């Protein structure tokens, strides 16, 4: 079965388990509220260059998880049906189209579809646009992925949360990994997408490398447009400089294209390539994924996930359904849904078992912590609205069956690679990682 081409309907109200039902539409077009369902808008890329390796696998993970939760088949503490007995009813929206379009889709979910919460957003630009609108509409919003640290470092929100660590963790961990593994680094180059995610990732990586390799020098920094697709010019330019390390935070179709175009030109043989968010392209690339790439997954996901009962259960239900290992995107979707589930159930316990309000769920999620398949999630930053989590970095290598996997793994606890509360990421890095708690 091909995970990445599995059909997913867009803007359809999806039944999640046999008990889920489509709500009746009232005369005004708004969906009537129900006391026995919990409706969530799920927003992720279902079309475009980010869909195949990221958006569709993310929703595939959300779909199978919701089905299991609605059937009461999750392991403790996730064994209550749905969200505390409320049937989870997802409405799935395609994230393609840019921030302006997504703001309008968000307003539709909140004001017309009358969702109880929104779980979504891969693009950093979309998250930056959505968070203030969430507060404007008083709409509970769980950002499940986007990476820019700016969301909660530059803003304060009451209704918006991000249940995954931001990109600073990824790039600090990359630098620490190379130092621990004794990689010689004198010169550094980068190819990163020309928007918030790419610029923030490059900033944090080069600043971290300056702390750990103070004599190193940046010799090339290239920022092709998001969705560029063709990287011949950038590959030629960076290879002329022949840096010891080439960093890229590219993702989705952009990363696949960069890898496929750089391999025949020998870029992976001439430089140590480090990909801060690269694991999610491994399943679609298969044998076309190069070896000896230092690679992150934006958490301890997929091949680098911990061997825990919860992760064993999660990988089994995903692989049974889709016949491929879950990597970054489905893990991040799962930890968002699991965190929201426990927050809803905590709020219900505190209000006598009634369906909670958005404000009650927000209060329960603020500063919360919970176990995910990737380890402990802690809402420790952004005044309790931004998560930190442990992570891992490894290298691509072939296993005994000749398949490219991730080995030579180093694990980092959350407080080693994430800034402390009240400290902006770049300030923390430039302070020499002051207060970092590394094993």
C-alpha positions as CSV (number, residue, x, y, z in Angstrom):
1,X,0.0,0.0,0.0
2,X,1.4,3.4,-0.9
3,X,1.1,5.7,2.2
4,X,1.8,8.9,0.4
5,X,-0.8,8.5,-2.4
6,X,-3.6,7.3,-0.2
7,X,-6.7,9.2,-1.1
8,X,-7.8,11.9,1.4
9,X,-10.9,14.0,0.9
10,X,-10.5,17.7,1.3
11,X,-13.1,19.9,3.1
12,X,-15.2,16.8,3.8
13,X,-16.6,16.0,7.2
14,X,-15.0,12.6,7.9
15,X,-16.5,10.0,10.2
16,X,-13.9,8.8,12.6
17,X,-15.2,5.4,13.6
18,X,-18.6,3.9,13.3
19,X,-20.2,6.2,15.9
20,X,-19.2,9.5,14.2
21,X,-21.9,11.3,12.4
22,X,-22.2,14.3,10.2
23,X,-23.8,17.2,12.0
24,X,-27.0,18.8,10.7
25,X,-26.5,22.2,9.1
26,X,-28.8,24.9,10.4
27,X,-30.6,27.6,8.5
28,X,-27.7,30.0,9.0
29,X,-25.2,27.5,7.6
30,X,-23.5,27.0,11.0
31,X,-23.2,23.4,12.3
32,X,-25.2,22.9,15.5
33,X,-23.1,22.1,18.6
34,X,-23.4,18.6,20.0
35,X,-22.7,17.6,23.6
36,X,-21.5,14.1,22.5
37,X,-18.9,15.0,19.9
38,X,-15.7,17.0,19.8
39,X,-15.2,18.5,16.4
40,X,-11.6,19.4,15.3
41,X,-10.5,21.1,12.2
42,X,-7.4,19.4,10.9
43,X,-5.3,21.5,8.6
44,X,-2.3,20.1,6.7
45,X,-0.9,19.9,3.1
46,X,-3.0,17.6,1.0
47,X,-1.8,19.0,-2.4
48,X,1.3,20.7,-3.7
49,X,5.0,20.0,-3.1
50,X,4.6,19.5,0.7
51,X,1.8,16.9,0.5
52,X,3.5,13.6,-0.5
53,X,6.2,13.5,2.1
54,X,4.6,15.5,4.8
55,X,1.0,16.6,4.7
56,X,-0.7,13.4,3.7
57,X,1.4,11.2,6.0
58,X,0.5,13.6,8.8
59,X,-3.2,13.2,8.2
60,X,-2.8,9.4,7.7
61,X,-1.4,9.4,11.2
62,X,-4.2,11.5,12.5
63,X,-6.9,9.4,10.9
64,X,-5.7,6.1,12.2
65,X,-5.1,7.5,15.7
66,X,-8.6,9.1,15.8
67,X,-10.1,5.8,14.7
68,X,-8.4,3.9,17.5
69,X,-9.2,6.5,20.1
70,X,-12.9,6.6,19.1
71,X,-13.0,2.8,19.4
72,X,-11.4,3.0,22.9
73,X,-8.4,1.1,21.7
74,X,-5.6,3.4,22.9
75,X,-3.2,2.3,25.7
76,X,-3.5,4.0,29.1
77,X,-3.7,6.9,29.8
78,X,-5.3,7.2,26.3
79,X,-7.8,4.4,26.8
80,X,-11.0,6.4,27.2
81,X,-13.2,6.5,24.1
82,X,-12.7,9.6,22.0
83,X,-12.0,12.6,24.2
84,X,-13.4,11.6,27.6
85,X,-16.3,9.8,25.9
86,X,-16.9,12.5,23.2
87,X,-16.6,11.2,19.7
88,X,-13.8,12.9,17.8
89,X,-15.1,14.3,14.5
90,X,-12.4,15.7,12.2
91,X,-12.9,18.2,9.3
92,X,-9.9,18.1,7.1
93,X,-8.6,21.2,5.2
94,X,-5.8,21.5,2.7
95,X,-3.1,23.9,3.8
96,X,-2.0,24.7,0.3
97,X,-2.6,28.3,-1.0
98,X,-0.7,30.6,1.3
99,X,-1.3,32.5,4.6
100,X,-4.1,34.7,3.3
101,X,-6.1,31.8,2.1
102,X,-5.5,29.9,5.4
103,X,-6.7,32.7,7.5
104,X,-10.0,32.7,5.6
105,X,-10.2,28.9,5.9
106,X,-9.5,29.2,9.6
107,X,-12.3,31.7,10.0
108,X,-14.6,29.3,8.2
109,X,-13.7,26.5,10.5
110,X,-14.4,28.6,13.6
111,X,-17.4,30.6,12.5
112,X,-19.2,28.4,10.0
113,X,-18.2,24.8,10.9
114,X,-18.2,25.7,14.6
115,X,-15.3,23.5,15.5
116,X,-14.3,23.0,19.1
117,X,-10.6,23.2,18.2
118,X,-8.2,23.5,15.2
119,X,-5.2,21.3,14.9
120,X,-2.9,22.2,12.1
121,X,-0.2,24.1,10.1
122,X,3.1,23.0,8.7
123,X,4.2,26.3,7.2
124,X,5.8,28.8,9.5
125,X,4.2,31.6,7.6
126,X,0.8,30.1,8.2
127,X,1.4,29.7,11.9
128,X,2.6,33.3,12.2
129,X,-0.6,34.5,10.4
130,X,-3.0,32.2,12.3
131,X,-1.9,32.7,15.9
132,X,-3.2,36.3,16.3
133,X,-6.5,35.4,14.5
134,X,-7.0,32.5,17.0
135,X,-6.9,35.0,19.9
136,X,-9.1,37.4,17.9
137,X,-11.8,34.7,17.5
138,X,-11.1,33.1,20.9
139,X,-10.6,29.8,19.0
140,X,-8.6,27.0,20.6
141,X,-5.8,26.3,18.2
142,X,-3.1,23.6,18.4
143,X,-0.1,24.2,16.1
144,X,1.1,20.7,15.5
145,X,4.3,21.4,13.5
146,X,5.6,24.7,12.1
147,X,9.1,25.5,13.2
148,X,9.8,29.2,13.5
149,X,10.6,30.2,17.1
150,X,9.0,33.6,16.4
151,X,5.4,32.5,17.1
152,X,5.8,32.6,20.9
153,X,9.1,34.4,21.2
154,X,7.7,37.5,19.5
155,X,4.0,37.1,20.5
156,X,1.8,36.1,23.5
157,X,-1.4,34.2,22.9
158,X,-4.2,32.9,25.1
159,X,-5.8,30.4,22.7
160,X,-2.9,29.3,20.5
161,X,-0.5,26.5,21.6
162,X,2.3,24.6,19.8
163,X,2.7,21.0,21.0
164,X,6.0,20.4,19.4
165,X,9.4,22.0,19.8
166,X,10.4,24.8,17.4
167,X,13.4,24.7,15.0
168,X,16.1,26.0,17.4
169,X,16.2,22.5,18.9
170,X,16.9,20.9,15.5
171,X,19.8,23.1,14.7
172,X,21.4,23.2,18.1
173,X,21.3,19.4,18.1
174,X,22.8,19.2,14.7
175,X,25.8,21.3,15.8
176,X,26.2,19.3,19.1
177,X,26.1,16.0,17.2
178,X,28.9,17.0,14.8
179,X,31.0,18.2,17.7
180,X,30.4,15.0,19.7
181,X,31.2,12.9,16.6
182,X,34.4,14.8,16.0
183,X,33.5,16.2,12.6
184,X,36.2,18.6,11.4
185,X,34.6,21.9,10.4
186,X,36.4,24.9,9.1
187,X,33.9,26.1,6.4
188,X,30.1,26.0,6.3
189,X,27.6,26.5,3.5
190,X,23.8,26.5,3.5
191,X,20.9,26.0,1.1
192,X,17.6,27.1,2.9
193,X,14.2,28.2,1.8
194,X,13.6,31.9,1.5
195,X,11.0,32.4,4.3
196,X,10.9,32.5,8.1
197,X,11.6,28.8,8.5
198,X,14.7,28.8,6.3
199,X,16.2,32.0,7.6
200,X,15.5,31.1,11.3
201,X,17.0,27.6,10.9
202,X,20.2,28.9,9.2
203,X,20.5,31.7,11.8
204,X,20.3,29.2,14.7
205,X,22.6,26.6,13.0
206,X,25.4,29.1,12.2
207,X,25.2,30.7,15.6
208,X,25.4,27.2,17.3
209,X,28.4,26.3,15.1
210,X,30.1,29.5,16.1
211,X,29.8,28.5,19.7
212,X,31.1,25.0,19.2
213,X,33.5,25.7,16.3
214,X,34.6,29.3,16.9
215,X,37.2,29.2,14.1
216,X,34.7,28.1,11.5
217,X,33.7,30.4,8.6
218,X,30.5,30.7,6.5
219,X,31.5,30.6,2.9
220,X,28.1,30.3,1.2
221,X,24.5,31.1,2.2
222,X,21.8,30.5,-0.4
223,X,18.1,31.1,-0.1
224,X,16.1,29.8,-3.1
225,X,12.4,30.5,-3.1
226,X,10.0,28.0,-1.4
227,X,8.8,25.6,-4.0
228,X,11.7,26.4,-6.4
229,X,12.1,22.8,-7.5
230,X,15.3,23.5,-9.5
231,X,18.5,23.8,-7.6
232,X,21.2,23.6,-10.2
233,X,22.4,27.2,-9.7
234,X,22.6,26.7,-5.9
235,X,24.3,23.4,-6.1
236,X,27.0,24.8,-8.5
237,X,27.5,27.8,-6.3
238,X,28.0,25.9,-3.1
239,X,30.2,23.3,-4.6
240,X,32.5,25.9,-5.9
241,X,33.1,27.0,-2.3
242,X,33.6,23.3,-1.3
243,X,32.5,23.8,2.4
244,X,33.3,21.1,5.0
245,X,29.6,21.1,6.0
246,X,26.5,21.9,4.0
247,X,23.4,22.7,6.0
248,X,19.8,22.6,4.8
249,X,16.5,22.9,6.5
250,X,14.6,22.3,3.2
251,X,11.6,20.0,3.6
252,X,8.9,18.3,1.5
253,X,9.3,18.4,-2.3
254,X,12.0,21.0,-2.1
255,X,14.2,18.6,-0.1
256,X,13.5,15.7,-2.4
257,X,14.4,17.8,-5.4
258,X,17.6,19.1,-3.8
259,X,18.8,15.5,-2.9
260,X,18.0,14.1,-6.3
261,X,19.7,16.9,-8.2
262,X,22.8,17.0,-5.9
263,X,23.5,13.3,-5.8
264,X,24.8,12.8,-9.4
265,X,27.0,15.9,-9.0
266,X,28.8,14.4,-6.0
267,X,27.8,16.9,-3.3
268,X,27.2,14.3,-0.7
269,X,30.6,12.8,-1.3
270,X,32.5,16.2,-1.2
271,X,30.9,17.7,1.9
272,X,29.3,16.5,5.1
273,X,25.6,17.3,4.4
274,X,23.5,18.0,7.5
275,X,19.7,18.1,7.1
276,X,17.8,19.5,10.1
277,X,14.4,18.0,9.2
278,X,15.2,15.4,6.6
279,X,13.8,12.0,7.8
280,X,10.4,12.4,6.3
281,X,11.7,12.1,2.7
282,X,13.4,8.8,3.3
283,X,10.3,6.6,2.7
284,X,9.4,8.2,-0.7
285,X,13.1,8.4,-1.8
286,X,13.9,4.8,-0.8
287,X,17.2,3.7,-2.4
288,X,17.7,7.2,-3.7
289,X,18.4,8.5,-0.2
290,X,22.2,9.0,0.1
291,X,24.3,7.5,2.9
292,X,26.3,9.3,5.5
293,X,24.0,12.3,5.8
294,X,23.7,13.8,9.3
295,X,20.0,13.9,9.7
296,X,17.4,15.2,12.1
297,X,13.7,14.4,12.4
298,X,12.6,17.4,14.5
299,X,12.2,15.0,17.4
300,X,12.9,11.4,18.3
301,X,10.8,10.1,15.5
302,X,10.6,7.1,13.2
303,X,14.0,5.3,13.1
304,X,15.1,7.3,16.1
305,X,12.0,6.9,18.3
306,X,12.4,5.4,21.8
307,X,11.6,1.8,22.4
308,X,8.6,2.3,24.7
309,X,5.2,0.5,24.9
310,X,3.5,3.6,23.6
311,X,5.8,3.9,20.6
312,X,5.5,0.2,19.9
313,X,1.7,0.5,19.8
314,X,1.9,3.7,17.7
315,X,4.2,2.2,15.1
316,X,2.2,-1.0,14.9
317,X,-1.2,0.7,14.2
318,X,0.4,3.0,11.6
319,X,2.4,0.2,9.8
320,X,-0.6,-2.2,9.9
321,X,-2.6,0.4,8.1
322,X,-0.1,1.9,5.7
323,X,2.8,-0.6,5.4
324,X,5.5,2.0,6.1
325,X,7.2,3.3,9.2
326,X,5.8,6.6,10.5
327,X,8.3,9.4,10.4
328,X,8.2,13.1,11.4
329,X,4.8,14.3,10.3
330,X,2.5,11.6,11.7
331,X,4.4,11.6,15.0
332,X,3.9,15.4,15.3
333,X,0.2,15.0,14.5
334,X,-0.1,12.2,17.0
335,X,1.5,14.1,19.9
336,X,-0.8,17.1,19.2
337,X,-4.0,15.0,19.3
338,X,-2.9,13.0,22.4
339,X,-2.0,16.3,24.2
340,X,-5.4,17.8,23.3
341,X,-7.2,14.6,24.4
342,X,-5.6,14.7,27.9
343,X,-6.4,18.4,28.2
344,X,-10.0,17.9,27.3
345,X,-10.3,15.0,29.7
346,X,-8.6,17.0,32.5
347,X,-11.0,19.9,31.9
348,X,-14.0,17.5,32.0
349,X,-12.8,16.0,35.4
350,X,-12.7,19.6,36.8
351,X,-16.2,20.5,35.5
352,X,-18.2,17.5,36.6
353,X,-17.9,15.5,33.4
354,X,-19.5,18.1,31.1
355,X,-18.1,18.9,27.7
356,X,-15.6,21.6,28.4
357,X,-15.4,25.1,27.0
358,X,-12.5,26.3,24.9
359,X,-11.3,28.3,27.9
360,X,-11.3,25.3,30.2
361,X,-9.3,23.2,27.7
362,X,-6.9,26.0,27.2
363,X,-6.3,26.3,30.9
364,X,-5.7,22.5,31.1
365,X,-3.3,22.5,28.2
366,X,-1.3,25.5,29.5
367,X,1.9,24.2,31.1
368,X,0.8,20.6,30.7
369,X,3.1,17.6,30.0
370,X,2.3,14.2,28.6
371,X,3.9,11.1,27.2
372,X,4.1,10.8,23.4
373,X,5.4,8.1,21.2
374,X,8.6,10.2,20.9
375,X,9.0,10.9,24.6
376,X,7.8,13.4,27.1
377,X,6.2,16.6,25.8
378,X,6.4,19.6,28.2
379,X,4.6,22.9,27.6
380,X,7.5,24.7,29.2
381,X,8.1,27.8,27.0
382,X,5.9,30.7,25.9
383,X,4.2,31.1,29.2
384,X,3.0,27.4,29.0
385,X,2.0,27.6,25.3
386,X,5.2,26.3,23.6
387,X,6.4,22.7,23.9
388,X,9.9,21.3,24.4
389,X,10.8,17.7,23.9
390,X,13.8,15.4,23.6
391,X,15.4,14.8,20.2
392,X,17.9,12.6,18.4
393,X,20.3,13.0,15.5
394,X,21.9,10.2,13.4
395,X,23.4,9.3,10.1
396,X,21.9,7.6,7.1
397,X,23.3,4.2,6.5
398,X,22.3,0.9,4.9
399,X,21.0,-2.0,7.0
400,X,21.6,-5.7,6.5
401,X,18.7,-5.7,3.9
402,X,20.3,-2.9,1.9
403,X,17.7,-0.3,2.9
404,X,18.7,3.2,4.0
405,X,17.9,3.8,7.6
406,X,19.3,6.0,10.4
407,X,22.1,4.8,12.6
408,X,24.9,6.2,14.8
409,X,22.2,7.9,16.8
410,X,22.9,10.4,19.6
411,X,20.0,11.5,21.9
412,X,19.6,14.9,23.5
413,X,17.3,15.7,26.4
414,X,14.9,18.6,25.9
415,X,16.7,21.1,28.2
416,X,20.1,20.5,26.4
417,X,18.9,21.8,23.1
418,X,15.9,24.1,23.8
419,X,16.2,27.6,25.4
420,X,14.9,28.2,28.9
421,X,11.7,30.1,29.5
422,X,12.0,33.8,29.0
423,X,15.1,33.6,26.8
424,X,14.9,34.1,23.0
425,X,16.6,31.4,21.0
426,X,19.3,33.4,19.4
427,X,20.2,35.2,22.7
428,X,20.5,31.8,24.4
429,X,22.7,30.4,21.7
430,X,24.9,33.5,21.6
431,X,25.3,33.3,25.4
432,X,27.0,30.0,25.0
433,X,23.8,28.0,25.7
434,X,23.7,29.4,29.2
435,X,21.7,27.1,31.6
436,X,21.7,24.1,29.1
437,X,21.2,20.8,31.0
438,X,23.1,18.2,29.0
439,X,23.9,14.7,30.2
